[in-house]
Amino acid sequence: MKAGTRKERRRFIRHPSAIPIKCYPEGHVRESDNILRDISHGGLSFASGESFEPGDVLKVVFPSLRNTPALHGQVVWTLPISEQGDKRYVEGMRFLDEDTYLRARIVEEICHIEAYRENQLKLHGRKLTGREAATEWIQRFARKFPR
């Protein structure tokens, strides 16, 4: 891998996540169930049982997040990984346009809110609604969230 390529891939801060996503390759009816690994302003990476080719254009949907728009991007790299004996891949995708960057910011913030809600339940036994979690997270952390 060329040094310039690595620098390009790391231009944006990545935010780890482990929520399920569905990928729909452009021009195909099939869908692929995957797990988001991280997301940034420039793109995302995900674990998949299917290897996509660099250049493939994908629509990504977040089924566990309500009213979240689909994101569109292009696969830029694919790496095989070993995960419990299964043939798996880690894929990197860059967003295609400015509008997608803006939608990705929404998804990032939602991921943080959902993680906060899960942590409150696990650590403190507090079962928060989505609205309660969003209100608390915004009050406590939104000012630190990069804009």
CNS distance restraints for C-alpha pairs under 8 A (distance, minus, plus):
assign (resid   1 and name CA) (resid   5 and name CA) 6.83 0.50 0.50
assign (resid   1 and name CA) (resid   6 and name CA) 7.16 0.50 0.50
assign (resid   2 and name CA) (resid   6 and name CA) 6.63 0.50 0.50
assign (resid   3 and name CA) (resid   7 and name CA) 6.31 0.50 0.50
assign (resid   4 and name CA) (resid   8 and name CA) 6.20 0.50 0.50
assign (resid   5 and name CA) (resid   9 and name CA) 6.30 0.50 0.50
assign (resid   6 and name CA) (resid  10 and name CA) 6.37 0.50 0.50
assign (resid   7 and name CA) (resid  11 and name CA) 6.27 0.50 0.50
assign (resid  11 and name CA) (resid  42 and name CA) 7.83 0.50 0.50
assign (resid  12 and name CA) (resid  40 and name CA) 5.92 0.50 0.50
assign (resid  12 and name CA) (resid  41 and name CA) 6.12 0.50 0.50
assign (resid  12 and name CA) (resid  42 and name CA) 6.25 0.50 0.50
assign (resid  13 and name CA) (resid  40 and name CA) 5.81 0.50 0.50
assign (resid  13 and name CA) (resid  41 and name CA) 7.50 0.50 0.50
assign (resid  14 and name CA) (resid  38 and name CA) 5.91 0.50 0.50
assign (resid  14 and name CA) (resid  39 and name CA) 5.47 0.50 0.50
assign (resid  14 and name CA) (resid  40 and name CA) 4.69 0.50 0.50
assign (resid  15 and name CA) (resid  38 and name CA) 5.17 0.50 0.50
assign (resid  15 and name CA) (resid  39 and name CA) 5.27 0.50 0.50
assign (resid  15 and name CA) (resid  40 and name CA) 6.13 0.50 0.50
assign (resid  15 and name CA) (resid 108 and name CA) 7.36 0.50 0.50
assign (resid  16 and name CA) (resid  37 and name CA) 5.73 0.50 0.50
assign (resid  16 and name CA) (resid  38 and name CA) 4.12 0.50 0.50
assign (resid  16 and name CA) (resid  39 and name CA) 6.58 0.50 0.50
assign (resid  17 and name CA) (resid  36 and name CA) 5.96 0.50 0.50
assign (resid  17 and name CA) (resid  37 and name CA) 5.18 0.50 0.50
assign (resid  17 and name CA) (resid  38 and name CA) 5.20 0.50 0.50
assign (resid  17 and name CA) (resid  39 and name CA) 7.37 0.50 0.50
assign (resid  17 and name CA) (resid 111 and name CA) 7.08 0.50 0.50
assign (resid  18 and name CA) (resid  35 and name CA) 5.84 0.50 0.50
assign (resid  18 and name CA) (resid  36 and name CA) 5.15 0.50 0.50
assign (resid  18 and name CA) (resid  37 and name CA) 5.49 0.50 0.50
assign (resid  18 and name CA) (resid  38 and name CA) 7.61 0.50 0.50
assign (resid  19 and name CA) (resid  35 and name CA) 5.73 0.50 0.50
assign (resid  19 and name CA) (resid  36 and name CA) 5.48 0.50 0.50
assign (resid  19 and name CA) (resid  37 and name CA) 7.88 0.50 0.50
assign (resid  19 and name CA) (resid  62 and name CA) 7.91 0.50 0.50
assign (resid  19 and name CA) (resid  64 and name CA) 7.47 0.50 0.50
assign (resid  20 and name CA) (resid  33 and name CA) 7.20 0.50 0.50
assign (resid  20 and name CA) (resid  34 and name CA) 5.82 0.50 0.50
assign (resid  20 and name CA) (resid  35 and name CA) 4.51 0.50 0.50
assign (resid  20 and name CA) (resid  36 and name CA) 6.04 0.50 0.50
assign (resid  20 and name CA) (resid  62 and name CA) 6.69 0.50 0.50
assign (resid  20 and name CA) (resid  63 and name CA) 7.11 0.50 0.50
assign (resid  20 and name CA) (resid  64 and name CA) 7.01 0.50 0.50
assign (resid  21 and name CA) (resid  33 and name CA) 6.16 0.50 0.50
assign (resid  21 and name CA) (resid  34 and name CA) 5.26 0.50 0.50
assign (resid  21 and name CA) (resid  35 and name CA) 5.68 0.50 0.50
assign (resid  21 and name CA) (resid  36 and name CA) 6.21 0.50 0.50
assign (resid  21 and name CA) (resid  60 and name CA) 6.61 0.50 0.50
assign (resid  21 and name CA) (resid  61 and name CA) 5.69 0.50 0.50
assign (resid  21 and name CA) (resid  62 and name CA) 4.86 0.50 0.50
assign (resid  21 and name CA) (resid  63 and name CA) 6.43 0.50 0.50
assign (resid  22 and name CA) (resid  31 and name CA) 6.37 0.50 0.50
assign (resid  22 and name CA) (resid  32 and name CA) 5.48 0.50 0.50
assign (resid  22 and name CA) (resid  33 and name CA) 4.78 0.50 0.50
assign (resid  22 and name CA) (resid  34 and name CA) 5.93 0.50 0.50
assign (resid  22 and name CA) (resid  60 and name CA) 5.67 0.50 0.50
assign (resid  22 and name CA) (resid  61 and name CA) 5.18 0.50 0.50
assign (resid  22 and name CA) (resid  62 and name CA) 6.58 0.50 0.50
assign (resid  22 and name CA) (resid  63 and name CA) 7.33 0.50 0.50
assign (resid  23 and name CA) (resid  31 and name CA) 5.59 0.50 0.50
assign (resid  23 and name CA) (resid  32 and name CA) 5.06 0.50 0.50
assign (resid  23 and name CA) (resid  33 and name CA) 6.66 0.50 0.50
assign (resid  23 and name CA) (resid  34 and name CA) 7.30 0.50 0.50
assign (resid  23 and name CA) (resid  58 and name CA) 6.10 0.50 0.50
assign (resid  23 and name CA) (resid  59 and name CA) 5.66 0.50 0.50
assign (resid  23 and name CA) (resid  60 and name CA) 4.64 0.50 0.50
assign (resid  23 and name CA) (resid  61 and name CA) 6.52 0.50 0.50
assign (resid  24 and name CA) (resid  28 and name CA) 6.96 0.50 0.50
assign (resid  24 and name CA) (resid  29 and name CA) 7.15 0.50 0.50
assign (resid  24 and name CA) (resid  30 and name CA) 6.39 0.50 0.50
assign (resid  24 and name CA) (resid  31 and name CA) 4.79 0.50 0.50
assign (resid  24 and name CA) (resid  32 and name CA) 6.52 0.50 0.50
assign (resid  24 and name CA) (resid  58 and name CA) 5.43 0.50 0.50
assign (resid  24 and name CA) (resid  59 and name CA) 5.04 0.50 0.50
assign (resid  24 and name CA) (resid  60 and name CA) 6.45 0.50 0.50
assign (resid  25 and name CA) (resid  29 and name CA) 7.73 0.50 0.50
assign (resid  25 and name CA) (resid  30 and name CA) 7.41 0.50 0.50
assign (resid  25 and name CA) (resid  31 and name CA) 7.30 0.50 0.50
assign (resid  25 and name CA) (resid  56 and name CA) 6.90 0.50 0.50
assign (resid  25 and name CA) (resid  57 and name CA) 5.93 0.50 0.50
assign (resid  25 and name CA) (resid  58 and name CA) 4.44 0.50 0.50
assign (resid  25 and name CA) (resid  59 and name CA) 6.39 0.50 0.50
assign (resid  26 and name CA) (resid  56 and name CA) 7.45 0.50 0.50
assign (resid  26 and name CA) (resid  57 and name CA) 5.49 0.50 0.50
assign (resid  26 and name CA) (resid  58 and name CA) 5.58 0.50 0.50
assign (resid  26 and name CA) (resid  59 and name CA) 6.99 0.50 0.50
assign (resid  32 and name CA) (resid  48 and name CA) 7.67 0.50 0.50
assign (resid  32 and name CA) (resid  50 and name CA) 7.39 0.50 0.50
assign (resid  33 and name CA) (resid  48 and name CA) 7.14 0.50 0.50
assign (resid  34 and name CA) (resid  46 and name CA) 6.47 0.50 0.50
assign (resid  34 and name CA) (resid  47 and name CA) 5.68 0.50 0.50
assign (resid  34 and name CA) (resid  48 and name CA) 4.90 0.50 0.50
assign (resid  34 and name CA) (resid  49 and name CA) 7.38 0.50 0.50
assign (resid  35 and name CA) (resid  46 and name CA) 5.43 0.50 0.50
assign (resid  35 and name CA) (resid  47 and name CA) 5.22 0.50 0.50
assign (resid  35 and name CA) (resid  48 and name CA) 6.84 0.50 0.50
assign (resid  36 and name CA) (resid  44 and name CA) 7.50 0.50 0.50
assign (resid  36 and name CA) (resid  45 and name CA) 6.22 0.50 0.50
assign (resid  36 and name CA) (resid  46 and name CA) 4.29 0.50 0.50
assign (resid  36 and name CA) (resid  47 and name CA) 6.47 0.50 0.50
assign (resid  37 and name CA) (resid  44 and name CA) 7.51 0.50 0.50
assign (resid  37 and name CA) (resid  45 and name CA) 5.48 0.50 0.50
assign (resid  37 and name CA) (resid  46 and name CA) 4.83 0.50 0.50
assign (resid  37 and name CA) (resid  47 and name CA) 6.64 0.50 0.50
assign (resid  38 and name CA) (resid  44 and name CA) 5.57 0.50 0.50
assign (resid  38 and name CA) (resid  45 and name CA) 5.46 0.50 0.50
assign (resid  38 and name CA) (resid  46 and name CA) 6.99 0.50 0.50
assign (resid  39 and name CA) (resid  43 and name CA) 5.98 0.50 0.50
assign (resid  39 and name CA) (resid  44 and name CA) 4.15 0.50 0.50
assign (resid  39 and name CA) (resid  45 and name CA) 6.54 0.50 0.50
assign (resid  39 and name CA) (resid 104 and name CA) 7.75 0.50 0.50
assign (resid  39 and name CA) (resid 108 and name CA) 6.88 0.50 0.50
assign (resid  40 and name CA) (resid  44 and name CA) 6.00 0.50 0.50
assign (resid  40 and name CA) (resid 104 and name CA) 7.29 0.50 0.50
assign (resid  40 and name CA) (resid 105 and name CA) 7.80 0.50 0.50
assign (resid  40 and name CA) (resid 108 and name CA) 7.49 0.50 0.50
assign (resid  41 and name CA) (resid 101 and name CA) 5.43 0.50 0.50
assign (resid  41 and name CA) (resid 102 and name CA) 7.82 0.50 0.50
assign (resid  41 and name CA) (resid 104 and name CA) 6.24 0.50 0.50
assign (resid  41 and name CA) (resid 105 and name CA) 6.51 0.50 0.50
assign (resid  42 and name CA) (resid  94 and name CA) 5.68 0.50 0.50
assign (resid  42 and name CA) (resid  95 and name CA) 5.75 0.50 0.50
assign (resid  42 and name CA) (resid 101 and name CA) 6.48 0.50 0.50
assign (resid  43 and name CA) (resid  73 and name CA) 7.41 0.50 0.50
assign (resid  43 and name CA) (resid  92 and name CA) 7.46 0.50 0.50
assign (resid  43 and name CA) (resid  93 and name CA) 5.39 0.50 0.50
assign (resid  43 and name CA) (resid  94 and name CA) 4.04 0.50 0.50
assign (resid  43 and name CA) (resid  95 and name CA) 5.01 0.50 0.50
assign (resid  43 and name CA) (resid 101 and name CA) 7.97 0.50 0.50
assign (resid  44 and name CA) (resid  92 and name CA) 6.01 0.50 0.50
assign (resid  44 and name CA) (resid  93 and name CA) 5.41 0.50 0.50
assign (resid  44 and name CA) (resid  94 and name CA) 6.57 0.50 0.50
assign (resid  45 and name CA) (resid  90 and name CA) 6.77 0.50 0.50
assign (resid  45 and name CA) (resid  91 and name CA) 5.37 0.50 0.50
assign (resid  45 and name CA) (resid  92 and name CA) 4.36 0.50 0.50
assign (resid  45 and name CA) (resid  93 and name CA) 6.04 0.50 0.50
assign (resid  46 and name CA) (resid  90 and name CA) 5.59 0.50 0.50
assign (resid  46 and name CA) (resid  91 and name CA) 5.43 0.50 0.50
assign (resid  46 and name CA) (resid  92 and name CA) 6.79 0.50 0.50
assign (resid  47 and name CA) (resid  88 and name CA) 6.91 0.50 0.50
assign (resid  47 and name CA) (resid  89 and name CA) 5.61 0.50 0.50
assign (resid  47 and name CA) (resid  90 and name CA) 4.52 0.50 0.50
assign (resid  47 and name CA) (resid  91 and name CA) 6.41 0.50 0.50
assign (resid  48 and name CA) (resid  88 and name CA) 5.66 0.50 0.50
assign (resid  48 and name CA) (resid  89 and name CA) 5.18 0.50 0.50
assign (resid  48 and name CA) (resid  90 and name CA) 6.25 0.50 0.50
assign (resid  48 and name CA) (resid  91 and name CA) 7.30 0.50 0.50
assign (resid  49 and name CA) (resid  86 and name CA) 7.98 0.50 0.50
assign (resid  49 and name CA) (resid  87 and name CA) 6.33 0.50 0.50
assign (resid  49 and name CA) (resid  88 and name CA) 4.58 0.50 0.50
assign (resid  49 and name CA) (resid  89 and name CA) 6.14 0.50 0.50
assign (resid  50 and name CA) (resid  88 and name CA) 6.86 0.50 0.50
assign (resid  50 and name CA) (resid  89 and name CA) 6.75 0.50 0.50
assign (resid  51 and name CA) (resid  78 and name CA) 6.89 0.50 0.50
assign (resid  51 and name CA) (resid  88 and name CA) 7.81 0.50 0.50
assign (resid  51 and name CA) (resid  89 and name CA) 6.11 0.50 0.50
assign (resid  51 and name CA) (resid  91 and name CA) 7.68 0.50 0.50
assign (resid  52 and name CA) (resid  56 and name CA) 6.68 0.50 0.50
assign (resid  52 and name CA) (resid  75 and name CA) 7.11 0.50 0.50
assign (resid  52 and name CA) (resid  78 and name CA) 6.90 0.50 0.50
assign (resid  52 and name CA) (resid  91 and name CA) 7.37 0.50 0.50
assign (resid  53 and name CA) (resid  75 and name CA) 6.68 0.50 0.50
assign (resid  53 and name CA) (resid  76 and name CA) 7.95 0.50 0.50
assign (resid  53 and name CA) (resid  77 and name CA) 7.56 0.50 0.50
assign (resid  53 and name CA) (resid  78 and name CA) 7.16 0.50 0.50
assign (resid  54 and name CA) (resid  74 and name CA) 7.36 0.50 0.50
assign (resid  54 and name CA) (resid  75 and name CA) 4.79 0.50 0.50
assign (resid  54 and name CA) (resid  76 and name CA) 4.71 0.50 0.50
assign (resid  54 and name CA) (resid  77 and name CA) 5.54 0.50 0.50
assign (resid  54 and name CA) (resid  78 and name CA) 7.14 0.50 0.50
assign (resid  55 and name CA) (resid  74 and name CA) 5.68 0.50 0.50
assign (resid  55 and name CA) (resid  75 and name CA) 5.35 0.50 0.50
assign (resid  55 and name CA) (resid  76 and name CA) 6.26 0.50 0.50
assign (resid  56 and name CA) (resid  74 and name CA) 5.57 0.50 0.50
assign (resid  56 and name CA) (resid  75 and name CA) 5.37 0.50 0.50
assign (resid  57 and name CA) (resid  72 and name CA) 7.18 0.50 0.50
assign (resid  57 and name CA) (resid  73 and name CA) 5.64 0.50 0.50
assign (resid  57 and name CA) (resid  74 and name CA) 4.39 0.50 0.50
assign (resid  57 and name CA) (resid  75 and name CA) 6.40 0.50 0.50
assign (resid  58 and name CA) (resid  72 and name CA) 5.72 0.50 0.50
assign (resid  58 and name CA) (resid  73 and name CA) 5.52 0.50 0.50
assign (resid  58 and name CA) (resid  74 and name CA) 6.15 0.50 0.50
assign (resid  58 and name CA) (resid  75 and name CA) 7.45 0.50 0.50
assign (resid  59 and name CA) (resid  70 and name CA) 6.39 0.50 0.50
assign (resid  59 and name CA) (resid  71 and name CA) 5.70 0.50 0.50
assign (resid  59 and name CA) (resid  72 and name CA) 4.60 0.50 0.50
assign (resid  59 and name CA) (resid  73 and name CA) 6.73 0.50 0.50
assign (resid  60 and name CA) (resid  70 and name CA) 5.48 0.50 0.50
assign (resid  60 and name CA) (resid  71 and name CA) 5.12 0.50 0.50
assign (resid  60 and name CA) (resid  72 and name CA) 6.23 0.50 0.50
assign (resid  60 and name CA) (resid  73 and name CA) 7.98 0.50 0.50
assign (resid  61 and name CA) (resid  68 and name CA) 7.95 0.50 0.50
assign (resid  61 and name CA) (resid  69 and name CA) 7.30 0.50 0.50
assign (resid  61 and name CA) (resid  70 and name CA) 4.84 0.50 0.50
assign (resid  61 and name CA) (resid  71 and name CA) 6.76 0.50 0.50
assign (resid  62 and name CA) (resid  68 and name CA) 6.89 0.50 0.50
assign (resid  62 and name CA) (resid  70 and name CA) 7.24 0.50 0.50
assign (resid  65 and name CA) (resid 110 and name CA) 7.75 0.50 0.50
assign (resid  68 and name CA) (resid 106 and name CA) 7.98 0.50 0.50
assign (resid  68 and name CA) (resid 107 and name CA) 7.03 0.50 0.50
assign (resid  69 and name CA) (resid 103 and name CA) 6.94 0.50 0.50
assign (resid  71 and name CA) (resid  95 and name CA) 7.47 0.50 0.50
assign (resid  71 and name CA) (resid 100 and name CA) 5.97 0.50 0.50
assign (resid  71 and name CA) (resid 103 and name CA) 7.20 0.50 0.50
assign (resid  71 and name CA) (resid 104 and name CA) 7.25 0.50 0.50
assign (resid  72 and name CA) (resid  95 and name CA) 6.03 0.50 0.50
assign (resid  72 and name CA) (resid  96 and name CA) 6.36 0.50 0.50
assign (resid  72 and name CA) (resid 100 and name CA) 6.77 0.50 0.50
assign (resid  73 and name CA) (resid  93 and name CA) 5.87 0.50 0.50
assign (resid  73 and name CA) (resid  94 and name CA) 5.24 0.50 0.50
assign (resid  73 and name CA) (resid  95 and name CA) 4.17 0.50 0.50
assign (resid  73 and name CA) (resid  96 and name CA) 5.02 0.50 0.50
assign (resid  74 and name CA) (resid  93 and name CA) 5.22 0.50 0.50
assign (resid  74 and name CA) (resid  94 and name CA) 5.42 0.50 0.50
assign (resid  74 and name CA) (resid  95 and name CA) 6.52 0.50 0.50
assign (resid  74 and name CA) (resid  96 and name CA) 6.76 0.50 0.50
assign (resid  75 and name CA) (resid  91 and name CA) 6.94 0.50 0.50
assign (resid  75 and name CA) (resid  92 and name CA) 5.73 0.50 0.50
assign (resid  75 and name CA) (resid  93 and name CA) 4.21 0.50 0.50
assign (resid  75 and name CA) (resid  94 and name CA) 6.53 0.50 0.50
assign (resid  76 and name CA) (resid  91 and name CA) 7.73 0.50 0.50
assign (resid  76 and name CA) (resid  92 and name CA) 5.62 0.50 0.50
assign (resid  76 and name CA) (resid  93 and name CA) 5.45 0.50 0.50
assign (resid  76 and name CA) (resid  94 and name CA) 6.73 0.50 0.50
assign (resid  77 and name CA) (resid  91 and name CA) 5.79 0.50 0.50
assign (resid  77 and name CA) (resid  92 and name CA) 5.11 0.50 0.50
assign (resid  77 and name CA) (resid  93 and name CA) 7.21 0.50 0.50
assign (resid  78 and name CA) (resid  89 and name CA) 6.57 0.50 0.50
assign (resid  78 and name CA) (resid  90 and name CA) 5.76 0.50 0.50
assign (resid  78 and name CA) (resid  91 and name CA) 4.45 0.50 0.50
assign (resid  78 and name CA) (resid  92 and name CA) 6.35 0.50 0.50
assign (resid  79 and name CA) (resid  89 and name CA) 5.46 0.50 0.50
assign (resid  79 and name CA) (resid  90 and name CA) 5.21 0.50 0.50
assign (resid  79 and name CA) (resid  91 and name CA) 6.44 0.50 0.50
assign (resid  80 and name CA) (resid  87 and name CA) 7.55 0.50 0.50
assign (resid  80 and name CA) (resid  88 and name CA) 6.00 0.50 0.50
assign (resid  80 and name CA) (resid  89 and name CA) 4.36 0.50 0.50
assign (resid  80 and name CA) (resid  90 and name CA) 6.37 0.50 0.50
assign (resid  81 and name CA) (resid  87 and name CA) 7.17 0.50 0.50
assign (resid  81 and name CA) (resid  88 and name CA) 5.43 0.50 0.50
assign (resid  81 and name CA) (resid  89 and name CA) 5.30 0.50 0.50
assign (resid  81 and name CA) (resid  90 and name CA) 6.79 0.50 0.50
assign (resid  82 and name CA) (resid  86 and name CA) 6.51 0.50 0.50
assign (resid  82 and name CA) (resid  87 and name CA) 6.45 0.50 0.50
assign (resid  82 and name CA) (resid  88 and name CA) 6.31 0.50 0.50
assign (resid  83 and name CA) (resid  87 and name CA) 7.11 0.50 0.50
assign (resid  83 and name CA) (resid  88 and name CA) 6.50 0.50 0.50
assign (resid  95 and name CA) (resid 100 and name CA) 6.09 0.50 0.50
assign (resid  95 and name CA) (resid 101 and name CA) 6.66 0.50 0.50
assign (resid  96 and name CA) (resid 100 and name CA) 6.75 0.50 0.50
assign (resid  97 and name CA) (resid 101 and name CA) 6.68 0.50 0.50
assign (resid  98 and name CA) (resid 102 and name CA) 6.52 0.50 0.50
assign (resid  99 and name CA) (resid 103 and name CA) 6.42 0.50 0.50
assign (resid 100 and name CA) (resid 104 and name CA) 6.01 0.50 0.50
assign (resid 101 and name CA) (resid 105 and name CA) 6.48 0.50 0.50
assign (resid 102 and name CA) (resid 106 and name CA) 6.83 0.50 0.50
assign (resid 103 and name CA) (resid 107 and name CA) 6.46 0.50 0.50
assign (resid 104 and name CA) (resid 108 and name CA) 6.10 0.50 0.50
assign (resid 105 and name CA) (resid 109 and name CA) 6.26 0.50 0.50
assign (resid 106 and name CA) (resid 110 and name CA) 6.20 0.50 0.50
assign (resid 107 and name CA) (resid 111 and name CA) 6.09 0.50 0.50
assign (resid 108 and name CA) (resid 112 and name CA) 6.43 0.50 0.50
assign (resid 109 and name CA) (resid 113 and name CA) 6.30 0.50 0.50
assign (resid 110 and name CA) (resid 114 and name CA) 6.08 0.50 0.50
assign (resid 111 and name CA) (resid 115 and name CA) 6.08 0.50 0.50
assign (resid 112 and name CA) (resid 116 and name CA) 6.11 0.50 0.50
assign (resid 113 and name CA) (resid 117 and name CA) 6.20 0.50 0.50
assign (resid 113 and name CA) (resid 133 and name CA) 6.23 0.50 0.50
assign (resid 113 and name CA) (resid 134 and name CA) 5.68 0.50 0.50
assign (resid 113 and name CA) (resid 137 and name CA) 6.07 0.50 0.50
assign (resid 114 and name CA) (resid 118 and name CA) 6.23 0.50 0.50
assign (resid 114 and name CA) (resid 130 and name CA) 7.66 0.50 0.50
assign (resid 114 and name CA) (resid 133 and name CA) 7.50 0.50 0.50
assign (resid 115 and name CA) (resid 119 and name CA) 6.10 0.50 0.50
assign (resid 116 and name CA) (resid 120 and name CA) 6.15 0.50 0.50
assign (resid 116 and name CA) (resid 133 and name CA) 6.89 0.50 0.50
assign (resid 116 and name CA) (resid 137 and name CA) 6.97 0.50 0.50
assign (resid 117 and name CA) (resid 121 and name CA) 6.49 0.50 0.50
assign (resid 117 and name CA) (resid 127 and name CA) 7.58 0.50 0.50
assign (resid 117 and name CA) (resid 128 and name CA) 6.25 0.50 0.50
assign (resid 117 and name CA) (resid 129 and name CA) 7.97 0.50 0.50
assign (resid 117 and name CA) (resid 130 and name CA) 7.53 0.50 0.50
assign (resid 117 and name CA) (resid 133 and name CA) 5.46 0.50 0.50
assign (resid 118 and name CA) (resid 122 and name CA) 6.21 0.50 0.50
assign (resid 119 and name CA) (resid 123 and name CA) 5.67 0.50 0.50
assign (resid 119 and name CA) (resid 124 and name CA) 7.69 0.50 0.50
assign (resid 120 and name CA) (resid 124 and name CA) 5.27 0.50 0.50
assign (resid 120 and name CA) (resid 125 and name CA) 6.38 0.50 0.50
assign (resid 120 and name CA) (resid 126 and name CA) 5.38 0.50 0.50
assign (resid 120 and name CA) (resid 127 and name CA) 7.14 0.50 0.50
assign (resid 120 and name CA) (resid 128 and name CA) 7.67 0.50 0.50
assign (resid 121 and name CA) (resid 125 and name CA) 4.34 0.50 0.50
assign (resid 121 and name CA) (resid 126 and name CA) 4.59 0.50 0.50
assign (resid 121 and name CA) (resid 127 and name CA) 5.36 0.50 0.50
assign (resid 121 and name CA) (resid 128 and name CA) 7.55 0.50 0.50
assign (resid 122 and name CA) (resid 126 and name CA) 7.82 0.50 0.50
assign (resid 128 and name CA) (resid 132 and name CA) 5.67 0.50 0.50
assign (resid 128 and name CA) (resid 133 and name CA) 5.75 0.50 0.50
assign (resid 129 and name CA) (resid 133 and name CA) 6.14 0.50 0.50
assign (resid 130 and name CA) (resid 134 and name CA) 6.05 0.50 0.50
assign (resid 131 and name CA) (resid 135 and name CA) 6.10 0.50 0.50
assign (resid 132 and name CA) (resid 136 and name CA) 6.21 0.50 0.50
assign (resid 133 and name CA) (resid 137 and name CA) 5.93 0.50 0.50
assign (resid 134 and name CA) (resid 138 and name CA) 5.92 0.50 0.50
assign (resid 135 and name CA) (resid 139 and name CA) 6.22 0.50 0.50
assign (resid 136 and name CA) (resid 140 and name CA) 6.11 0.50 0.50
assign (resid 137 and name CA) (resid 141 and name CA) 5.54 0.50 0.50
assign (resid 137 and name CA) (resid 142 and name CA) 6.77 0.50 0.50
assign (resid 138 and name CA) (resid 142 and name CA) 4.58 0.50 0.50
assign (resid 138 and name CA) (resid 143 and name CA) 7.71 0.50 0.50
assign (resid 141 and name CA) (resid 145 and name CA) 6.56 0.50 0.50
